[in-house]
Amino acid sequence: MRIFDSRIQRIKHEVLRETARYAMENRLSDALTEIPHMLITGEEATMRCCVYKERAIIGDRIRLAMGGNQHNQNVIEVLPIACDECPVQRYEVTDMCRGCIAHPCEDTCHFGAISFGRRNQRAAIDSDKCAECGKCAAACPYGAIISRQRPCERACKTKAVSQNLQKKARIAEEKCVACGACVIQCPFGAMMDKSDILTAVSILQNPDQTNIYAIIAPSFACQFDYANLGQVIAGIKALGFTYVLEVALGADMTAIEEAKELTEKGFLLSSCCPAFVDYVKKFFPALQKHISHTPSPMVMLAKHIKAKDPTAKVVFIGPCTAKKTEVNRAEVSAYVDCVLTFEELQALIDSKNIDLNQLPMEMLDTASYFGRSFAASGGLSGAVAQAIKEQELAFSVRPLVCNGLEECKVALLKASKGILAENFVEGMACVGGCIGGAGCLTHHKSDKADIEKFSRQALSTTISGAIAQHGSLPKTQK
């Protein structure tokens, strides 16, 4: 049973785990000098040119685990020393080139980048002249010219990732939506999301001062394959959290309010995915007025908690790196004190040597089927339709489920031209929805089925029923 998708994740996990452990032991001042030698032992390199470079990269990862560069507002940062400067020429002529007489590739190139061999007339591309427009590849009747990109650039659908003069990756803050796709796809682990794990440790080290709430995203149901979900809840409490609540309950609340807003306005873009919201603001600003004003499930539940328990600390745990940008918004930071990914939760659990398989089962049933379904693409639309039905609102919703930023772009282009037939756009930056988030431990084909199974286990069969039954908090202990 695998815990992580890749070796890169295991390395990241080890850094997060040890950084958290050093923080718990009040030894952070020693972390940068000791942890690299702890994780990279001996004098023989196993991943890079030498152990010194391997340790230097670990040092950079530790800095990101500690919160990263405070002058860089991006949640995702590049580790320049880890970047392999991938020597990838964007367009390349393959052996499929027949050296034809027509030369359509040359005719479509406006930069003089195409030349031909004297003997076989096979095409060649001058990378110094090539503008990477792709017209030659589109024109070739044999498909002999292929497009090749760096994995990080290919993963980034907003074109925020490029390379500098030293061929190192760089991220344009004005284009980045913090979805984390580049983090997952870089084979050298040269991108990493900043961590708030030290904030979580600080909160958990003062449990007597206030109630500490862990609010966990419903996508956790397809994570932690090695343990029962009830044991994961017990593990979170073993870390020092007073209560564990389902963000799916916040999703139920969001669905109710978003259904009312949609009925009132007639057209709406969803607000649940912070990466999608940023995408609209940065690339389709004219449509920003159509973004739902209803808070995301995370914020909705956190506001509910702070209203009932004003001194509480609220830590969101989920699959999303973009939530780390959402929590920095002024309208959100007052309610959510810290954001952790599932990767960071696993690191905290391991830093305290908690064996989930040895823990008892803890019940977690505070949301409806529809609230839990938010975790997978299409779940939000289904919940809004159900909320309209339950409230008997006079509105016919025509949802468009956008699975990933590429589909979001098509929908927003249509909306901007006034030719979109649907009246509710569910925008999810990650393919598959939240279950495809960059902060997940693993990504399986069965994830959506796991969410469906988990959703059907909810005792509340209606959204309003879940809110009525679980809308009050447990009796406060502090």
Stockholm file with secondary structure:
# STOCKHOLM 1.0

chainA/1-478         MRIFDSRIQRIKHEVLRETARYAMENRLSDALTEIPHMLITGEEATMRCCVYKERAIIGDRIRLAMGGNQHNQNVIEVLPIACDECPVQRYEVTDMCRGCIAHPCEDTCHFGAISFGRRNQRAAIDSDKCAECGKCAAACPYGAIISRQRPCERACKTKAVSQNLQKKARIAEEKCVACGACVIQCPFGAMMDKSDILTAVSILQNPDQTNIYAIIAPSFACQFDYANLGQVIAGIKALGFTYVLEVALGADMTAIEEAKELTEKGFLLSSCCPAFVDYVKKFFPALQKHISHTPSPMVMLAKHIKAKDPTAKVVFIGPCTAKKTEVNRAEVSAYVDCVLTFEELQALIDSKNIDLNQLPMEMLDTASYFGRSFAASGGLSGAVAQAIKEQELAFSVRPLVCNGLEECKVALLKASKGILAENFVEGMACVGGCIGGAGCLTHHKSDKADIEKFSRQALSTTISGAIAQHGSLPKTQK
#=GR chainA/1-478 SS CCSCSSHHHHHHHHHHHHHHHHHHTTCHHHHHHHHHHHHSCSSSCSSSSCHHHHHHHHHHHHHHHTTCCTTCCCSEEECGGGCCCCCCCSEEECTTCCCCSSCHHHHHCSSSCEEECTTTCCEEECTTTCCCCCHHHHHCTTCCEEECCCHHHHHCTTCCEEECTTSCEEECTTTCCCCCHHHHHCTTCCEEECCCHHHHHHHHTCTTSSCEEEEECGGGGGSCTTSCHHHHHHHHHHTTCSEEEEHHHHHHHHHHHHHHHHHHHSCEECCSCHHHHHHHHHHCGGGGGGBCCSCCHHHHHHHHHHHHCTTCEEEEEESCSTHHHHTTSHHHHTTCCEEEEHHHHHHHHHHTTCCGGGSCCCCCCCSBHHHHGGGSTTHHHHHHHHHHHHTTCSCCCCEEEEESHHHHHHHHHHHHTTCCCCSEEEEESSTTGGGGCTTCSCCCTTHHHHHHHHHHTCSBCSHHHHHHHHSSCCCCCC
#=GC SS_cons         CCSCSSHHHHHHHHHHHHHHHHHHTTCHHHHHHHHHHHHSCSSSCSSSSCHHHHHHHHHHHHHHHTTCCTTCCCSEEECGGGCCCCCCCSEEECTTCCCCSSCHHHHHCSSSCEEECTTTCCEEECTTTCCCCCHHHHHCTTCCEEECCCHHHHHCTTCCEEECTTSCEEECTTTCCCCCHHHHHCTTCCEEECCCHHHHHHHHTCTTSSCEEEEECGGGGGSCTTSCHHHHHHHHHHTTCSEEEEHHHHHHHHHHHHHHHHHHHSCEECCSCHHHHHHHHHHCGGGGGGBCCSCCHHHHHHHHHHHHCTTCEEEEEESCSTHHHHTTSHHHHTTCCEEEEHHHHHHHHHHTTCCGGGSCCCCCCCSBHHHHGGGSTTHHHHHHHHHHHHTTCSCCCCEEEEESHHHHHHHHHHHHTTCCCCSEEEEESSTTGGGGCTTCSCCCTTHHHHHHHHHHTCSBCSHHHHHHHHSSCCCCCC
//
